[in-house]
Amino acid sequence: QNDRKLAHHKDRVTVLETEGQKLSELVEKEKEQIESLEQIIAVIDRLEKKFVDGSLDMDLALKAFRKLKEEFGREFQEFELQYVASTIVVPLVKSSMMKWVPLAGKNESIPHLTTFTQWKDILDDERYNFIKQPGMDEPMPAYHNLVWEAWVPIVRLAVQRWQSRQPDPLIGFLELWRPLLPNWILQHVLEQLVLVRLQAEVEMWNPVQDTTPIHTWLHPWLPPLGNRLNIVYPPIRQKLAKALSNWHPTDRSAKMILLPWKDVFTPGSMHAFLLQNIIPKLEAALLHIQINPVNQDLSLWNAVVDWIDLISPITLADHMCKNFFPRWLQILASWLNSNPNYTELIGWYQGWKGVIPPQILKHQGVAEQFRQALKIMNHSVSGGGPLAVQPGAVENVGYMTNNELKSLNGGGMAPAGQDVGNRNKFESISEAVKVSSQIPQGFKDLVAKRCEERGIVFRPVPGRL
């Protein structure tokens, strides 16, 4: 029994010794922490005294808080000393930025970029990197508070004085500062400052009087603002529609204004705008084109075709089939009744085909109009029409008709030397008529020309041809 008591007392002594050792270690840690806190408090007290008497400068504050974070990292994090630092830092930084002109160029910002980079290393906490804008009752992270209190007010004033039609200085400035700005503050500047100014500028914009195209000062904001610019598009379209009320298709400025918006407006909104403000005037232009085989004026035609960059070829082709080609076929039929020179007729046909863009020419409806024209011409020379009596008319028109029908049906090549898909083949239809005069005038000339094209020596037998 005595042995058991002795063993029990020994165990008790061992437990007490262990507890005593743990308490001794805890006391040492507490002493160390107390000493650390005393040192921290002493540093902060000295900084506050210097701050109060005005002798604290930026370098001294940076060195002091950098040393605190490096030597007392755990306490700095645990006791959130960055908030203590911000109360001293914010006034210092604000004072150093009093004469700063943000949009005066990169060199003007370099000293302040350095300052914010240094304080970001000390005050920023990775836990708050993705924070949204703090609520009214939530404390703002220390570095965020520094940017909000010292940087934002100066930038707000600069944006208010900024010339909205000169985007580059402000865009360059924001890109320069982007790495140092909390995301929510950058978005605040873009949405509440920049976008508001752009909206006001769009309201003042007059497309008739302003000589600077709006896209030159608005589109540079597409990368930073993105879909947030959608808010200014409806008033822009309204102003453009009003400006186009008296527009005539021969005025190319309308297309130059609208083309930069092709990939900015949604396809649906752009189509609706063109359908309401442009296409009706192009329809009227097609109806008013004077078709004159002798001296064709292509100004209205070219004005319509020029919109192929903005209006789909299918849409243009449909309107041509409805508003142009019926009259074109009527003029052709009337001309054939006046017994024209068949070479001029061929040149007129080829000339019109040459001024139609390939995207429109391959449209089934347009191809059908040309097939009808070929049938009318072929009937005039083979069905006892006025052209039938002209030497070489039957052969040449028949030859061209066969080749053209193959081309239009996608089953063959165009006649040699003719590029039916190149709208720049002839400068005008009149030139096409002139070129067509070089077509062989009789069957003998036709055979001779074909032999020449194939490298065959043509020697007609006297009295036979």
Secondary structure by P-SEA (a helix, b strand, c coil): caaaaaaaaaaaaaaaaaaaaaaaaaaaaaaaaaaaaaaaaaaaaaaaaaaaaccccaaaaaaaaaaaaaacaaaaaaacaaaaaaaaaaaaaaaaacccccccccccaaaaaaaaaaaaaccccccccccccccccccccaaaaaaacccaaaaaaaaaacccccaaaaaaaaaaacccccaaaaaaaacccaaaaaaaaaaacccccccccccccccccccccccccccaaaaaaaaaaaaacccccccaaaaaaaccccccccaaaaaaaaacccaaaaaaaaaacccccccccaaaaaaaacccccccaaaaaaaaacccaaaaaaaaaaaaaacccaaaaaaaaaaaaaaccccccccaaaaaaaaaaaaaaaaaaccccccccccaaaaaaaaaaaaaaaaaacccccccccccccccccccaaaaaaaaccccccaaaaaaaaaaaabbbbbbccccc
